[in-house]
Amino acid sequence: MDNVIDLRSDTVTRPTEPMRAAMARADLGDDVFGDDPTVNAFQERAADLLGFPAALFVSSGTQSNLCALLSHCGRGDEYIAMWEAHLYTHEGGGAAVLGGIQPQPLPDRGDGTLDPADIEAAVKPDDPHYARTRLLCLENTFSGRVIAREQLQAATGVARKHALATHLDGARLFNAAVAGGGDPYSGARQIAEQFDSVSVCFSKGLGAPVGSLLFGSREFIGRARRWRKALGGGMRQAGVLAAAASYALDHHVERLTEDHANAALFAEALADVPGLEVGAARTNMVFARPVAGVTPPDLVERLAARGVLCTGGRPEFRFVFHLDVSRGDAERAASVVRETLAGTR
């Protein structure tokens, strides 16, 4: 079908023509030997930007988070995370499967944040009956919702009190920074500086085809590099991919405001639709919940048949806006949702 509007995720973006040109002219080496100049320059520049001594280019956010968990924790150690955290629920249990690391999931407060008192209570005593609590993992954003810096500080403060390391799954860190207003690069650094390690994805809203960066101390990144190799993540002429991510860092950060604006437009256009409860736009995401009586099981398929792709349906639908979705696309998608729901009642 022509003119499909793909709102399933911001991972579906295609490289822009200028990004493809940057990839084509990338200076290359062998990154396993550490001599790919484009990878090295990208890692160094991005680390300096976020205020870390070092960074490591990896294939995905899942690999980045896993390298972080394996580098912070040993077998029999434990990490604390929200029970809906991506690295706990959606990454194949890699830390437990490959590292013998025990997760300690905690319920959130309904907004993607952990209660500092719950974190405190979850830290295990120094007793051979218990796993050794080593790490606190947080997210920003969570389901598109920006976690306030004060809430992150409260949680990481508990971690420091108990000498725990801290890791931020900052897959959409720059979405959070842009939403905060001001210079997004400074904003991203202010969020990241609260953590010992941070993962940032470049293949979501920033529009690169592949790649994430893991940030931390030089010693930590040295350990992570070994784990990346053990996980099969050593890439050779990876500068082709790093060039795309580097282009995204230069050209696709500030434009995230367009995605946020299109999400808000979409949410507002559906605010009065009977049979649908639409939440306010959360950065570049909109969540909608059908009410009783208008929840056909094939609603996602009905929308897809009319050229609008989304995810969910039980109980929520998720619509994600990105650089391949224009303002006109957002308006047309809202019209299709309205018309499709009207036809199901």
Buried (B, 14 or more C-beta within 10 A) or exposed (E): EEEEBBBBBBBBBEBBEEBBEBBEEBEBBBBBEEEBBBBBBBBEEBBEBBEBBBBBBBBBBBBBBBBBBBBBBEEBBBBBBBEBBBBBBEBEEBBEEBBBBBBBBBEBEEEBBBBBEBBEEBBBEEEEEEBBBBBBBBBBBBBBBBBBBEBBEBBBEBBEEBEBBBBBBBBBBBBBBBBBEEBBBEBBBBBBEBBBBBBBBBBBBBBBBBBBBBBBEEEBBEBBBEBBEEBEBBBEBBBBBBBBBBBBBEBBBEBBBBBBBBBBBBBBBBEEBEBBEBBEBBBBBBBBBBEEEBBBEEBBEBBBEBBBBBEBBEEBBBBBBBBBBEEEBBBBBBBBBBEBBEEBE
